[in-house]
């Protein structure tokens, strides 16, 4: 399915990753050819010899009061910080806008795993008396979006998508729908994931450290989407425009090229392409973008189920005015996304 869009602009973006705070550290690493991956400590079961994208330099209390930060799980900390930075980048003062017209649609893969493990461990070792009520609100994947909306006073639509490696793209498409349908003027959207030793053990036990979980990472990438009329009304500096979203649910064995024809139908050759999820495992897809400047944030900060938010932010930050960019994302069993952007100065 292909959805042409003409009324949605990007007015801000930001990221919290192993590279640092903001998109700039990612751009610097990308241009240098280096990465932010580090060795997985040998004491972590299954991780010896591997590398991961752990945000070791992130300190939530640099942005959030200590007592408040203690109540948030790591995904929520990432999201609260990235959302605040993206709103600032967009020049949005929430005190001058209707909070009911600002929402958030977030992609998330493993949010809540750490708190779920601690919560259940308390029950299994101490019964009902061993359960900590303080942990429960953060055991679910939608905690990050909810905590960000509470912290920043967002009272519009609030949803979380968990759709394997295309979680952020699914959330992005829903955010666009909320604006198109008139249910919001501004939507924060992107993806967030955390990374902990328990996950490494699980990946090792299932053989995924040799497949899709190799060099996994954590962090949050956030975009601010806005209707063009609303952005113009408040004098926003536009950083990009959403031109279209194309998606297919499954590439059938033996018919991959037909599926890719549907996915990329009508796309002129872009100036730049970003690759997210498991796109690099699809030779037929890579053939379509051969020779085009490409961005693969997974090689810099590690892959994750919600890495698309960061990848789209870096793509937008890399586009010159008037240039077109194409964001491609894939999951092993689908779905597949192709999202086309234009650089800021052209809109």
C-alpha positions as CSV (number, residue, x, y, z in Angstrom):
1,X,0.0,0.0,0.0
2,X,1.2,3.5,-0.9
3,X,0.1,6.6,1.0
4,X,1.1,9.9,-0.7
5,X,1.3,12.7,1.9
6,X,1.4,16.5,1.3
7,X,0.6,18.1,4.6
8,X,3.1,16.8,7.2
9,X,6.4,18.4,8.0
10,X,9.2,17.6,10.4
11,X,9.9,20.5,12.7
12,X,12.4,18.8,15.1
13,X,14.3,15.7,16.0
14,X,16.8,14.3,18.5
15,X,18.3,11.1,19.8
16,X,19.9,9.5,22.8
17,X,22.3,6.7,21.7
18,X,25.6,5.0,22.6
19,X,27.2,7.8,20.5
20,X,25.9,10.5,22.9
21,X,23.1,13.0,23.3
22,X,21.6,14.4,20.1
23,X,22.0,13.6,16.4
24,X,25.4,15.4,16.1
25,X,27.5,12.7,17.8
26,X,26.0,10.1,15.4
27,X,26.8,12.2,12.4
28,X,30.4,12.6,13.6
29,X,30.9,8.9,14.0
30,X,29.3,8.2,10.6
31,X,31.6,10.6,8.8
32,X,34.6,9.2,10.7
33,X,33.9,5.6,9.9
34,X,34.0,4.7,13.6
35,X,31.3,3.3,15.8
36,X,30.1,3.4,19.4
37,X,30.0,-0.4,20.0
38,X,31.9,-1.8,23.0
39,X,32.8,-5.3,24.1
40,X,30.1,-7.2,26.1
41,X,31.6,-7.9,29.5
42,X,32.9,-11.5,29.7
43,X,30.9,-12.2,32.9
44,X,27.6,-11.8,31.0
45,X,26.4,-15.2,30.0
46,X,26.6,-15.8,26.3
47,X,28.1,-12.5,25.5
48,X,31.9,-13.2,25.7
49,X,33.6,-12.0,22.5
50,X,30.6,-10.0,21.3
51,X,29.9,-6.3,21.0
52,X,26.9,-4.2,21.9
53,X,25.7,-0.7,21.7
54,X,25.3,0.2,25.4
55,X,24.6,3.9,26.1
56,X,27.3,4.0,28.8
57,X,27.6,7.8,28.8
58,X,23.9,8.4,29.4
59,X,23.0,9.8,32.8
60,X,19.3,10.4,33.3
61,X,19.9,12.8,36.2
62,X,21.6,15.2,33.9
63,X,18.2,16.0,32.6
64,X,15.7,14.6,35.1
65,X,15.6,15.3,38.9
66,X,17.0,12.3,40.8
67,X,13.9,11.4,42.7
68,X,11.8,11.4,39.5
69,X,14.5,9.5,37.5
70,X,14.5,6.7,40.1
71,X,10.8,6.0,39.3
72,X,11.4,5.6,35.6
73,X,12.6,2.5,33.8
74,X,15.5,3.0,31.4
75,X,13.3,3.1,28.3
76,X,11.2,5.9,29.9
77,X,14.4,7.8,30.9
78,X,15.6,7.6,27.2
79,X,12.2,8.7,25.9
80,X,11.6,11.6,28.4
81,X,15.0,13.0,27.5
82,X,14.8,12.5,23.7
83,X,11.2,13.9,23.6
84,X,12.3,17.0,25.6
85,X,15.2,17.6,23.3
86,X,13.1,17.1,20.2
87,X,10.5,19.6,21.4
88,X,13.2,22.1,22.1
89,X,14.7,21.5,18.6
90,X,11.3,22.2,17.1
91,X,10.9,25.4,19.1
92,X,7.8,24.2,20.8
93,X,6.8,25.8,24.1
94,X,4.1,23.5,25.5
95,X,2.8,26.4,27.6
96,X,1.7,28.3,24.5
97,X,0.0,25.4,22.7
98,X,-3.1,23.2,23.4
99,X,-1.8,20.1,25.1
100,X,-4.8,18.1,23.8
101,X,-3.5,18.7,20.3
102,X,0.0,17.2,20.9
103,X,0.4,13.4,21.1
104,X,3.0,10.7,20.9
105,X,3.2,7.5,18.9
106,X,6.2,5.4,19.9
107,X,7.7,2.1,18.7
108,X,9.2,-0.1,21.3
109,X,10.7,-3.6,21.3
110,X,11.9,-4.7,24.8
111,X,10.6,-1.9,27.0
112,X,9.7,-3.1,30.5
113,X,11.8,-6.3,30.4
114,X,14.1,-5.2,33.2
115,X,11.3,-4.2,35.5
116,X,9.3,-7.3,34.5
117,X,12.2,-9.6,35.4
118,X,12.7,-7.9,38.8
119,X,9.0,-7.8,39.5
120,X,8.5,-11.5,38.8
121,X,11.7,-12.5,40.6
122,X,10.3,-10.9,43.7
123,X,7.2,-13.0,43.3
124,X,8.9,-16.3,42.6
125,X,11.3,-15.9,45.5
126,X,9.1,-14.2,48.1
127,X,5.5,-14.8,47.0
128,X,3.0,-11.9,47.1
129,X,5.0,-10.2,49.8
130,X,8.0,-10.1,47.6
131,X,6.3,-8.0,44.9
132,X,7.2,-4.4,44.6
133,X,4.2,-2.2,43.5
134,X,6.6,0.5,42.4
135,X,7.9,-1.7,39.6
136,X,4.6,-2.6,38.1
137,X,3.8,0.5,36.1
138,X,7.1,0.1,34.2
139,X,6.6,-3.5,33.3
140,X,4.8,-2.7,30.1
141,X,6.1,-1.4,26.7
142,X,3.8,1.6,26.7
143,X,5.3,3.0,29.9
144,X,7.9,5.0,28.0
145,X,5.3,6.9,25.9
146,X,3.1,7.4,28.9
147,X,5.9,8.7,31.1
148,X,7.0,11.1,28.4
149,X,3.5,12.4,27.9
150,X,3.2,13.0,31.7
151,X,6.5,14.7,32.0
152,X,6.0,17.0,29.0
153,X,2.2,17.6,29.4
154,X,1.1,15.9,26.2
155,X,-2.6,15.2,26.3
156,X,-3.2,14.2,22.7
157,X,-3.2,10.6,21.2
158,X,-0.8,8.2,23.0
159,X,0.0,4.8,21.5
160,X,2.9,2.3,21.5
161,X,3.6,-0.1,18.6
162,X,5.5,-3.3,19.1
163,X,6.1,-4.8,15.7
164,X,9.6,-6.3,15.8
165,X,12.2,-4.5,13.7
166,X,9.6,-2.1,12.2
167,X,8.2,-0.9,15.5
168,X,9.2,2.7,15.0
169,X,8.0,2.8,11.4
170,X,4.6,1.5,12.4
171,X,4.4,4.2,15.0
172,X,5.5,6.8,12.5
173,X,2.7,5.8,10.1
174,X,0.1,6.0,12.9
175,X,1.4,9.4,14.0
176,X,0.9,10.6,10.4
177,X,-2.7,9.3,10.5
178,X,-3.5,11.2,13.7
179,X,-2.4,14.4,12.0
180,X,-4.2,13.6,8.7
181,X,-7.4,12.8,10.5
182,X,-7.3,16.0,12.4
183,X,-6.9,14.4,15.8
184,X,-3.6,16.2,16.5
185,X,-1.6,19.2,15.3
186,X,1.8,17.9,16.6
187,X,2.9,14.3,17.1
188,X,6.1,13.0,18.6
189,X,7.1,9.7,17.1
190,X,10.1,7.4,16.9
191,X,11.4,4.4,18.7
192,X,13.1,3.4,22.0
193,X,14.8,0.2,23.3
194,X,16.9,-0.8,26.3
195,X,19.6,-3.4,26.5
196,X,20.5,-5.5,29.5
197,X,22.5,-8.6,30.3
198,X,19.3,-10.7,30.7
199,X,18.6,-10.1,27.0
200,X,22.1,-11.1,26.0
201,X,21.6,-14.4,27.8
202,X,18.2,-14.9,26.1
203,X,19.7,-14.1,22.7
204,X,22.5,-16.6,23.3
205,X,20.1,-19.3,24.4
206,X,18.0,-19.0,21.2
207,X,21.0,-18.6,18.8
208,X,20.1,-15.0,18.0
209,X,23.5,-13.6,18.9
210,X,24.7,-15.2,15.6
211,X,21.7,-13.8,13.7
212,X,19.4,-10.8,14.2
213,X,20.6,-9.9,17.7
214,X,24.3,-9.5,16.8
215,X,25.6,-6.1,18.0
216,X,22.3,-5.1,19.6
217,X,22.0,-1.5,20.9
218,X,19.8,0.8,23.0
219,X,18.6,4.3,22.9
220,X,15.8,6.5,21.5
221,X,15.3,8.5,18.3
222,X,12.5,11.0,18.2
223,X,10.9,13.1,15.5
224,X,8.4,16.0,15.8
225,X,5.7,15.8,13.1
226,X,3.4,18.7,12.5
227,X,0.7,19.7,10.0
228,X,2.1,22.2,7.5
229,X,-0.6,24.7,8.4
230,X,0.1,24.5,12.1
231,X,3.9,24.8,11.6
232,X,3.4,27.8,9.3
233,X,1.1,29.4,11.9
234,X,3.6,29.4,14.6
235,X,6.5,30.3,12.3
236,X,8.3,27.0,12.7
237,X,11.6,26.3,10.9
238,X,10.8,23.2,8.8
239,X,13.5,20.6,8.7
240,X,11.9,18.2,6.3
241,X,8.7,17.0,4.8
242,X,7.0,13.5,4.6
243,X,6.2,12.7,1.0
244,X,4.9,9.2,1.2
245,X,4.7,6.0,3.1
246,X,4.7,2.6,1.4
247,X,4.4,-0.7,3.1
248,X,3.9,-4.4,2.3
249,X,3.1,-7.1,4.8
250,X,5.2,-10.0,3.5
251,X,7.7,-10.8,0.7
252,X,6.5,-14.2,-0.5
253,X,9.3,-16.8,-1.2
254,X,10.1,-16.7,-4.8
255,X,8.2,-13.5,-5.4
256,X,10.4,-11.1,-3.5
257,X,11.0,-8.9,-6.6
258,X,7.3,-8.5,-7.1
259,X,6.8,-7.5,-3.5
260,X,9.7,-4.9,-3.8
261,X,8.1,-3.5,-6.9
262,X,5.0,-2.8,-4.9
263,X,7.0,-1.4,-2.0
264,X,9.0,1.0,-4.1
265,X,6.6,1.8,-6.8
266,X,6.9,5.3,-8.0
267,X,10.1,6.2,-6.1
268,X,12.5,8.3,-8.1
269,X,16.1,7.7,-7.2
270,X,16.8,9.5,-3.9
271,X,19.9,11.4,-2.9
272,X,20.3,9.3,0.2
273,X,18.9,6.2,1.8
274,X,18.8,4.9,5.4
275,X,18.7,1.2,6.1
276,X,17.0,-0.1,9.2
277,X,15.9,-3.4,10.7
278,X,17.0,-6.4,8.6
279,X,17.2,-4.6,5.2
280,X,20.8,-5.6,4.8
281,X,19.8,-9.3,4.8
282,X,17.7,-8.7,1.6
283,X,20.0,-8.7,-1.4
284,X,17.2,-8.0,-3.8
285,X,16.4,-4.8,-1.8
286,X,20.0,-3.7,-1.6
287,X,20.3,-4.0,-5.4
288,X,17.6,-1.3,-5.7
289,X,19.7,1.2,-3.8
290,X,23.1,0.2,-5.1
291,X,25.3,3.2,-5.7
292,X,23.2,5.6,-3.6
293,X,24.7,7.1,-0.5
294,X,23.5,5.0,2.4
295,X,23.1,5.4,6.2
296,X,23.1,2.4,8.5
297,X,22.9,3.5,12.1
298,X,22.9,-0.2,13.2
299,X,26.6,-0.4,12.4
300,X,27.3,2.6,14.5
301,X,25.2,2.2,17.6
302,X,23.9,-1.3,17.3
303,X,20.6,-2.6,16.0
304,X,17.3,-2.8,17.9
305,X,13.6,-3.5,17.3
306,X,12.9,0.3,17.4
307,X,16.1,1.6,15.7
308,X,14.0,3.2,12.9
309,X,13.4,6.4,15.0
310,X,17.2,7.1,15.2
311,X,17.7,6.1,11.6
312,X,15.1,8.6,10.3
313,X,16.4,11.4,12.5
314,X,19.9,10.9,11.1
315,X,18.6,10.8,7.6
316,X,16.7,14.0,8.0
317,X,19.8,15.7,9.6
318,X,21.9,14.6,6.6
319,X,19.6,15.8,3.8
320,X,20.4,19.1,2.1
321,X,17.6,21.5,1.2
322,X,15.7,20.1,-1.8
323,X,17.2,16.6,-1.6
324,X,15.1,13.6,-1.3
325,X,15.8,10.7,1.1
326,X,14.4,7.2,1.4
327,X,14.1,5.3,4.6
328,X,13.8,1.5,4.3
329,X,13.0,-0.9,7.1
330,X,12.3,-4.6,7.2
331,X,11.6,-7.4,9.6
332,X,12.4,-11.0,8.9
333,X,8.7,-12.0,8.4
334,X,7.5,-8.5,7.5
335,X,6.3,-5.9,7.4
336,X,8.5,-3.8,5.1
337,X,8.4,0.0,4.9
338,X,9.6,2.7,2.5
339,X,9.2,6.2,3.7
340,X,10.2,9.1,1.5
341,X,11.3,12.5,2.8
342,X,12.4,15.9,1.4
343,X,15.0,18.1,2.9
344,X,13.9,21.1,4.9
345,X,14.6,24.0,2.6
346,X,12.4,22.7,-0.2
347,X,9.1,23.0,1.7
